[in-house]
Amino acid sequence: AMEKAQEVSPPVIIEGFIDRPDDVDYYRFHAFKDEPLVFEIETPVKGPPLFNPRMGIRDMDGNEFLTNIYKRLVRNFTFYAKDIQPRTLYTFKLEGEYLIEMRDITSRNGDPNFQYRLLVRRQIPHVGTVWIPGDRVNLQQGGSHKLTVNMKQEEGYTGEIAISVEN
């Protein structure tokens, strides 16, 4: 796999497709020690449930240590449900060459419309989604109302967040 892997260098957008059963695409990249990377997958034409792209990251010894498959316990902790994550974050412990393996989650599926777009980039700490439960607040002049503001701190963001309320 390593020999036929296409060399890429983050930040990079990789476009490919899984056009037949058992098709696997390989990409080789270099990561630095303590480098925080993000792997984001899009399926522009056909996506789940037809096409479930599976990304695996392997070290030079061929050991897979990261995938975009998230296992979670369900039903009173009796079994795992597996979800495909569109975004996977990882901080590389060791500098070196690594292999990205892209395929369908099953080896039975393949179709020219099973296109994927994989963005590999450094993590950028930022404020993500901000939402307030309920869509409006009616206040009388001089009145007050308690608001709950929920927000995601993405990719290691730990800074302060300022909120401004107008009108």
N, C-alpha and C positions, 0 to 999 in steps of 0.2 A: 504494500500500500504506500509506503514511504517513497519508493522510487517513482511511482506514477502520480504522486501528489503535486498539484499545481502550487507554486510558491506565491504566497500573498503577504502583504505587509500592512498591519493595522496602522491607521484607520483605513478600512476597505469595505466596499460593498461587493459581495460575491453573488452572482446570479447563475442559477443552474436549474436542472430539472431531473426528476426521477422518471425516466420515460419508459421503463420496462421493469417487470418484477426482478428482484435481486440487484437492481442498480444501486451502486454506492459511489458517491463522489468524494474525493480526498483533496484537502488543502493543507499546505504546510506553512507554519508561521513561526516567528521568533518572538518570545516574550521575555521581558526583563524581570529580575527579582523584585518582588513586591509590586508588580504592575497590575493595577486594577482594570480589568477589561469587561466589556459588556458584549454579549452576543444576542442580537435581535433578529428574529425570523419573521418574514412576511410570506404569505402565499397569495400572490396577485391574481391568479386565475381560479384554481380549485383549492379549497382548504378543507379542514375538518367538516364533516366526518369522512369525506372521500380520501383526502390526502392529509396525513398527519406526519409532518416532517420531524425526523429524529436526528438531533445533533449530538455527536459524542466527541469528546476531546481526549486524545491519547498522548502519553509521553513517548519518548524515543524507544522505550522497551515494549511498546504496544499495549501498555496498561491503560484502560479507560478509567478516568477519575472524575469526569464531569459529563452530565447529559442535561438536556432540557426537559427531562421527564421528572416531574415532581410527584413523589409518593406521599400520600397522606392516609392516616388511619380513619376509617369510617365504620358505621354500624357498631357502636359500642366497642370500638377498638378491635374488631374481629378480623378485618382484612384491609388491604391497601387499595385505594383507588388511585389511578395514575392520570395525571393531567399533563398536557403539553404546555410548557411555559413559553410565551412568545419572547420573553426577555430573561436571559440568564446572566448573573453577575459572578465573577470569580477574580480573586487576587492571586496571582501566580507566586508560589513560594520560592521557586527556583528559576534562574535564567536558563533558557535553552530553547530547543526546537520542539514544536508540538504539532500534532496532526488533528485536523477537523475532519470528521466523518459525517456526511449527510446522506440520509436514506429515508425511506418510509418506515413508520414504526413497525409495520409487518413487512415481510419480504415478498408477500404475494402480490402487492399492488405496484402498478407503474402505468404511466399515461403521459403523453407529451404535454398535457395541461397541468401536470404536477410540477409547477414551477415554484421555485423558492428564491427569496432574496435574503441574504444573510449579511447584516451590518456588524462588523467587528470594530469596536472603538474603545477608547479609554473611558472610564467612568467619569461623569461630570456631576458632582454633587449639586442638587437643585431641589427647589420646592416643586412637588408634583401636583396632583389633583387637590383642589380646595373645594369643599362643599359645606353647605349649611342646611341642616334638616328643615324641611318646610320651605315654601318658595317665597313667602313674603311676611313682613311684620307690619301691622298697623299700629301706629303710635299717635296718641293725642299730644298736642304741644305740651312740653314740660314733662311728659311721661317717660317711663323707662321700660325696658324689656331685656331679659337675659337671652343672649344668643350663644349657641354652641357652634364653633367653627372647627371643622375637621380638615386636616391636611396631611398629605403624605410627604415625608422627607425621603427623597429618592437618592440612591447611589451614595449613601454615606453623608448626606447633608446634615450638619449639626449646628448651623448658624442660627441667628435670631430671625424671626419673621415679624414684620410690622403689618398691622391691619389698619385700614382707614375706612371709616363709615361716612357716607355722604347722603344728603337729601333726607 
